[in-house]
Amino acid sequence: MLHEVSGDILLSRASAIAHGVAPNDHMATGLAHNLREDWPAMHKDFRHHSHTSHPKPGSIWAWAGAGGRRIIALFTQQPAPNEHTHPGKARIQDVNHCLRALRHFIDEEKIASIALPRLASGVGGLSWDEVRPLVEQHLGTLKVPVYLYTTFQKGVQAKEPAV
């Protein structure tokens, strides 16, 4: 069940937050940066995973923190050409693969609820008009709440409908 909400995704009561990144991302901007600041252990584990597993665009990586919060990195963007440059842009086919993998993960792990931003439409550079139909296709029929944060409001807790 998709629920479009406005607010600060970091204040979400969802059991998991999904966000788009690139393989070997430094998480220096946007939501990724805020997640890095709030959960430094997640960033450390993400960097370790990136350096040892060499993830490819279109895949996902999940982390569980204290208290049961899950952070799911969706590799929607192309990797940076080298350590000193910014990651590449997102590609719609990678977003599609990530959302398919996320749907499978939610089902397999029995995730109770999930929050995600306007995936790949910020730093990723894609149009929300082309990404949103993929979100609806892959996550719209889930029986668990999917909180789609379409408008960011710092410090404001969204009205996430309980189901």
C-alpha positions, 0 to 999 in steps of 0.5 A: 500500500503506497502512502504519499507523505510529506515530512522528514524521512529520518523521523519515519516510524517505518521499520526500514528506510530505502535510499538510492546510492552508487557503489562506493558512494561517499554518502556526502550529499542529500539523504545518504549524508544524513543517514551517514551522520545518524548511523555512522556504523552503517556507513562504515559497514557500507564502505566495507561491503563496497570495497569487498563485494564490489556491488553493481548498479541494480543491486541492493545492500541492507543493514540492521541497526540497534533497535531493529531499524533497517537501512537499505541502499539501492544501487541506482547510480553509476559508480564514480570513475575514481575515488576523487570524483562524484558518483555517476547518474542513475539509470532507469534500468538500474532503478527498475532492478533495484525496486524488483530486488527491494520487493523481493527483500521486503517479502523475504525478510517480512519487513513490516513497513518501509519509507523511501524518498523520491528515488533517483530524482535528486542527485541521481538526476532522473525525472520523478515522472519516469521513476514513480511508475516503477515504484507503483509497479514494484511496491504498489501491491505490497500488503505492508505500508510503503511511505513515499516521502514526496515532499521533504520538510526538515524536522517534521514527522509525517502523518504515516497512516497505520494499517 
